[in-house]
Every structure is written in C-alpha cells, then in structure tokens.
C-alpha cells in the first residue's frame, strides 16, 4: 500500500529539518494548550503534571501513517524540547 507523507524525503530518507520544524510547532502548540491549565497551579505541581503527559505517545499517534524514521526524529525533537522546558521550570521553581 502506498502511503502519502506530509514530509519530503530524498532517496527514501525524510528531510530531518522539515520533520524537526513540524515537531517544534507541534510541541509549542501542545504547550500553549497545556499552559492554559498549568497556569492555575504552582510551578512544582505544574512540573509534576507536565511529566505525566505522554508526549512520545501523542507524537506517535499524530504521525501514525508516517515512517518509523519520521516518528523517531519527531519524538526525539519533542522530548528534547520537553527536557528544556522542564529544566527551565525547575530553575524557575528554585529561584
């Protein structure tokens, strides 16, 4: 069966920058949504709740019709951004 991807691939390899750009946009859209809820609790509670969100699973579901390589790139980028966000919030909580 032929799959139509939303990402460009060159010689069967997805263009990493394109997938990472999508992942960044997806992550920040999720964070905008979650911040509407997390802004009502203190930073420590927000961190606890943020850690419970299954980001990798959300990306996996969003990209269910994409190749495993695309999913791996996107999940890696989202998890990197999540780690940066958590580190930032932890630093803020200790101020």
C-alpha positions in Angstrom: 0.0 0.0 0.0 1.3 3.5 -0.9 1.5 6.0 2.0 1.4 9.7 1.3 3.6 11.5 3.7 3.3 15.1 4.8 7.1 15.3 4.8 9.6 15.5 1.9 12.0 12.6 1.5 15.2 12.4 -0.6 16.1 8.9 -1.7 13.6 7.5 0.8 15.1 9.4 3.7 12.9 12.1 5.3 14.3 15.6 5.4 15.2 15.9 9.1 14.9 19.7 9.2 11.3 19.5 7.9 10.3 16.9 10.5 12.0 18.8 13.3 10.2 22.0 12.3 6.9 20.1 12.4 7.9 18.7 15.8 8.7 22.1 17.2 5.4 23.6 16.0 3.5 20.6 17.4 5.3 20.8 20.8 4.7 24.5 21.2 1.0 24.2 20.2 0.6 21.5 22.8 2.4 23.6 25.4 0.1 26.6 24.6 -2.9 24.3 25.3 -1.4 22.8 28.5 -0.3 26.2 29.8 -3.9 27.2 29.9 -4.4 24.5 32.6 -1.0 24.5 34.2 -1.0 28.2 34.8 -3.6 27.7 37.6 -1.3 25.6 39.8 2.0 26.3 41.4 5.2 25.5 39.5 6.0 22.3 41.4 2.5 20.9 40.7 2.8 22.0 37.1 6.1 20.2 36.7 4.6 17.1 38.2 1.7 17.2 35.8 3.9 18.0 32.8 6.0 15.0 33.5 2.9 12.8 33.3 1.9 13.8 29.8 2.8 11.1 27.3 4.4 13.4 24.7 6.0 10.5 22.8 2.7 8.7 22.6 1.0 11.9 21.4 3.5 12.3 18.6 3.3 8.6 17.7 -0.5 8.9 17.4 -0.3 12.1 15.4 2.2 10.6 12.9 0.6 7.1 12.8 0.8 6.9 9.0 4.4 8.1 8.7 7.5 6.0 8.6 9.3 4.9 11.7 12.2 7.1 10.9 9.9 10.2 10.8 8.4 9.2 14.1 11.8 8.7 15.7 13.0 12.1 14.5 9.9 13.9 15.7 9.7 12.1 19.1 13.4 12.8 19.7 12.9 16.5 19.0 9.8 16.8 21.1 11.5 15.0 24.0 14.5 17.4 23.7 12.2 20.4 23.8 10.3 18.9 26.8 13.5 18.4 28.7 14.5 22.0 28.0 11.1 23.2 29.2 11.3 21.1 32.4 14.8 22.4 33.1 13.6 25.9 32.7 10.7 25.4 35.0 12.9 23.6 37.6 15.3 26.6 37.6 12.3 29.0 38.0 10.9 26.9 40.9 14.3 27.2 42.8 14.6 30.9 42.5 
